[in-house]
Amino acid sequence: MALIVQKFGGSSVANAERVRNVASRVVETMQAGNQVVVVVSAQGDTTDDLIEKANEINTNASKREMDMLLAAGEEISIALLAMAIEKIGASVISLTGWQAGFKTNAVPGNARIDRIDTERVQSELDKKNIVIVAGFQGLDKYDNITTLGRGGSDTSAVALAAALGADRCEIYTDVDGVYTADPRICPNAKKLDEITYDEMLELASLGANVLHNRSVEMAKKYNVRLEVKSSFEKVPGTIVKEVTNVEKMLIRGVTRDNDVARIAIIGLEDTPGIAFKVFSALAKYGINVDMILQSVGRNGTKDIAFTVTKECLQKTLEVLENLKDTLTYEEVTHRDDLSKVSIVGAGMTNNPGVAAKMFEALFDADINIHMISTSEIKVSTLINVANAEKAVRVIHDKFNI
Amino acid sequence: MALIVQKFGGSSVANAERVRNVASRVVETMQAGNQVVVVVSAQGDTTDDLIEKANEINTNASKREMDMLLAAGEEISIALLAMAIEKIGASVISLTGWQAGFKTNAVPGNARIDRIDTERVQSELDKKNIVIVAGFQGLDKYDNITTLGRGGSDTSAVALAAALGADRCEIYTDVDGVYTADPRICPNAKKLDEITYDEMLELASLGANVLHNRSVEMAKKYNVRLEVKSSFEKVPGTIVKEVTNVEKMLIRGVTRDNDVARIAIIGLEDTPGIAFKVFSALAKYGINVDMILQSVGRNGTKDIAFTVTKECLQKTLEVLENLKDTLTYEEVTHRDDLSKVSIVGAGMTNNPGVAAKMFEALFDADINIHMISTSEIKVSTLINVANAEKAVRVIHDKFNI
């Protein structure tokens, strides 16, 4: 008997019919002789509807109250899914994040899971129940409801799989696996059967929109076998694990991420600890920084440029404004009409010239590069958003994936 | 500095504008130098919408999952009200039922409050916060979310006022007080300035639709001073307390309640313990019985007739069906086209002939009485629902209230 954690996103439970569809997949898994824990997001537009309700009243509501509000979304979806499973005749119980033992830090709106006390989930499994758990939410040490921020439900699922020692964690989504590029942009993109955590991590953080990087990081850390599958079609998905068997491909995929804003701090006084001051201040406000470039400026100053998600742009500018007393700089500029286009692949470490080939593809297509960032297994470029789809296509073609 | 518990029902917070209106009343109360705890119901149609969502999926969902679903309704309203208060600039925190320490028994859908652990609410008050609490909900000893059933939010408010030792509990509703009859039926009905718990209890349980009897019972038990007020208009309401100063009125009000179903068990074997068997079985399923009549039948048998709310009719018939093994009876009949019309008033105990006068009014109007039940301060009659409004008017006129 295997213990399987299945995660269904908001679009998979968006209406009664889809909830019924998920219910029957869950019950099938159970009837195949498995113990099943299901992590669910809020239904389709629920979260957006709740945010709109909040904005009608207060566009600057505290994150603490926003979390209270949003947590209701998953409470609704877990109850409805449990009811659909009851209807089929299987034993089931739904649990909120706190009932399922999710303990987080006290950062409302973007909490991290500190630990999961699995007693309740385990005891419900022992009672032969299918256990439905609200994703995206937990409880801090002051007994306040918190939410996990973007990709929260994936993270909930993987963390729960790790805590329970589950045999695998299946992430159901509206695509049927991980592709070498977005099939809507690249018609000749291919589905990958397997991919390593590291590759997936780069793809996820680069906007492949299938799995959030937090969940992949956690899967890697606790060696949770992940499967990305389609909620709608019963076809094999993509397996994410430590080592893959597929033949070495130079690059594994091309991605683009339009949710990016670039901030540049120009003419910073060149003293030690500058970068620390900037980025620790941003971290204090829960702002995740992605690409960072530091360059020597003019007259003994330096420039620091970095990217954040668009949502964090305003807050980032405020934080920098407040740093004016402790930091000397000329000006702060920002742009949010950019896209990050990247190539990912474990193969590239041993193949010099990969980055050059990518830049050549962009040059051939007359696409200007604003910023470059590289890691062991990826190369990212920041370009104008208007060129993003074309960039993905020309790079995908250039590497002949 | 007084500690005031204010309760706002679903219609009082039905949309953004009303939520803002409630927020400013709450902040005014605080700024007048009081500590304020606010108990809120789910917004307007939220509960109905959630029930509809459930019915699309499973019309026979477990009450446990129904409670999980419905509890989301108040989570939304407490968060929104807290945001509206934040907007005004006051310190505020919202708490779910379980966060506010509501511990209930394990009867989903109709739970009773066992106790309230007020530490959290008290500590938030000590931090100068306005505390917004989700009505209608609590947590059972197995850590399952429960709801309190009909009138639950009123009960939450009164119980919390009692547990906190509040100076008073204000119930805001869409009427501006307690009337001698429903003003929509009797245009010459009068608003009462004061009323005793016992009178209110009879009025509440008889369908006056202002306060639920559970909340009034609890107010009487813990001597909580209640005030029924309008959410929309700033006019004095009705005060509910132990002894009132107003001159003795023969009867205090006329009410009708259309949510009534009558069940009759005909030809019961006349052995001791029959009534116990019937009503303990119903109690086990959480079915509240209202009027009870036991009469001698034919051939050494007896008949028991009683009323329940319409919602409980089907369940009641099932329970009686299951009693067939332990109970001998000829048949069970039922009707749900009835209305309970009643007069209430502490004055009637010392005034013989009050009941007769009521029956005369009904006789004059050619209204047939199906069942009669009396207590120290009320007389109830069961009549055809089609006659209910007329009955209220003729009785109100007859007593010249």
Interface residues (C-beta under 8 A of the other chain):
Chain A: A16 V19 R20 L50 K53 A54 E56 I57 N58 N60 A61 S62 R64 E65 M66 M68 L69 A71 A72 G73 E75 I76 I78 A79 L80 A82 M83 A84 E86 K87 I93 S94 T96 Q99 R120 D143 N144 I145
Chain B: A16 V19 R20 L50 K53 A54 E56 I57 N58 N60 A61 S62 R64 E65 M66 M68 L69 A71 A72 G73 E75 I76 I78 A79 L80 A82 M83 A84 E86 K87 I93 S94 T96 Q99 R120 D143 N144 I145
